[in-house]
Amino acid sequence: MSEERSKILAVLAEFGEIQELEEAKYAEETDNWWYNLSQEDRERAFFSVVKRIVQGELREKTTYRGVLYNTFGFDEGAYLMGMSCGFMELHNSIYTQEEMRKLRDRELAVANIPVMKTTVELKDK
């Protein structure tokens, strides 16, 4: 490995460590903020956030960026924050009923189990 490449990798590693420290610091600050809110304010914050997640994820079925930028009204600065707090992981874990049916059908096909449609699926057609 060249000396220049080693220096670049060292700088990147240092940057990663700084980012991890800053994320941990921010997480601690936001936890402190949360626990210093009144019960009513925590409930209002919870309601407001969940309402927007449901709107963007389940009703609009939009992208990760769409939920951040359009539903919540954040700018591009929220992208990494959403990743850091686990929102991207949550977003990527949400499947529609149709996606779940396709996944089920694939798994059953791999196991050589015949796919039987449910009454709801037959009604949907």
C-alpha positions in Angstrom: 0.0 0.0 0.0 1.4 3.4 -0.9 2.2 5.9 1.8 -0.3 8.4 0.4 -3.1 5.8 0.5 -2.2 4.9 4.1 -2.4 8.6 5.0 -5.9 8.9 3.4 -7.1 5.8 5.2 -5.8 7.2 8.5 -7.6 10.5 7.9 -10.8 8.7 7.0 -10.5 6.5 10.1 -10.0 9.6 12.3 -13.0 11.2 10.7 -15.1 8.2 11.4 -14.1 8.2 15.1 -14.9 11.9 15.3 -18.3 11.3 13.7 -19.1 8.4 16.2 -18.2 10.7 19.1 -20.4 13.5 17.8 -23.3 11.1 17.2 -23.0 9.7 20.8 -22.8 13.3 22.2 -25.9 14.3 20.2 -27.8 11.1 21.3 -27.0 11.9 24.9 -28.0 15.6 24.5 -31.3 14.6 22.9 -32.0 12.0 25.6 -31.4 14.6 28.3 -33.7 17.0 26.4 -36.4 14.3 26.3 -36.2 13.4 30.0 -36.4 17.1 30.9 -39.7 17.6 29.0 -42.9 17.4 30.9 -45.0 14.3 30.5 -47.4 16.3 28.3 -44.6 17.6 26.1 -43.2 14.1 25.6 -46.7 12.9 24.7 -47.1 15.8 22.2 -43.7 15.1 20.7 -44.4 11.4 20.4 -47.8 12.0 18.8 -46.4 14.5 16.3 -43.5 12.3 15.2 -45.5 9.1 14.9 -48.2 10.9 13.0 -45.7 12.1 10.5 -44.0 8.7 10.2 -47.4 7.0 9.5 -48.3 9.7 7.0 -45.0 9.4 5.0 -44.4 5.6 5.4 -47.9 4.1 5.3 -50.2 6.6 3.7 -47.9 8.2 1.1 -45.5 5.3 0.9 -42.7 7.7 0.1 -38.9 7.4 0.2 -36.7 7.9 3.2 -35.8 11.3 1.8 -39.4 12.0 1.0 -40.4 11.5 4.7 -37.6 13.6 6.0 -37.9 16.5 3.5 -41.6 16.6 2.6 -43.4 15.0 5.5 -41.2 16.4 8.3 -40.1 19.5 6.3 -36.4 19.0 7.1 -33.5 20.0 4.8 -30.6 17.8 3.6 -28.9 18.2 7.0 -31.4 15.7 8.5 -30.3 12.8 6.3 -27.4 11.7 8.5 -29.4 12.4 11.7 -32.1 10.0 10.4 -29.5 7.4 9.7 -27.9 7.9 13.1 -31.1 7.5 15.1 -32.2 4.4 13.2 -34.9 6.0 11.0 -33.4 4.7 7.7 -33.4 1.2 9.3 -37.0 1.6 10.3 -37.9 2.9 6.8 -36.2 0.0 5.1 -38.0 -2.5 7.3 -41.5 -1.4 6.4 -43.2 -3.6 3.8 -46.5 -3.2 2.1 -49.0 -6.0 2.1 -48.2 -6.7 -1.5 -44.5 -6.9 -0.8 -45.2 -9.3 2.1 -47.3 -11.5 -0.2 -44.5 -11.6 -2.8 -42.0 -12.5 -0.1 -44.2 -15.2 1.3 -44.8 -16.6 -2.1 -41.1 -16.7 -2.9 -40.3 -18.4 0.4 -43.1 -21.0 -0.1 -41.9 -21.6 -3.7 -38.3 -22.2 -2.4 -39.7 -24.7 0.1 -41.8 -26.4 -2.7 -45.0 -25.5 -0.8 -48.0 -24.7 -3.0 -49.2 -21.1 -2.6 -52.8 -20.9 -1.5 -54.4 -17.4 -1.9 -56.3 -16.0 1.1 -59.9 -14.7 0.8 -58.6 -11.2 1.0 -56.1 -11.8 -1.9 -58.8 -13.4 -4.1 -61.1 -10.4 -3.4 -58.3 -8.0 -4.3 -58.0 -9.4 -7.8 
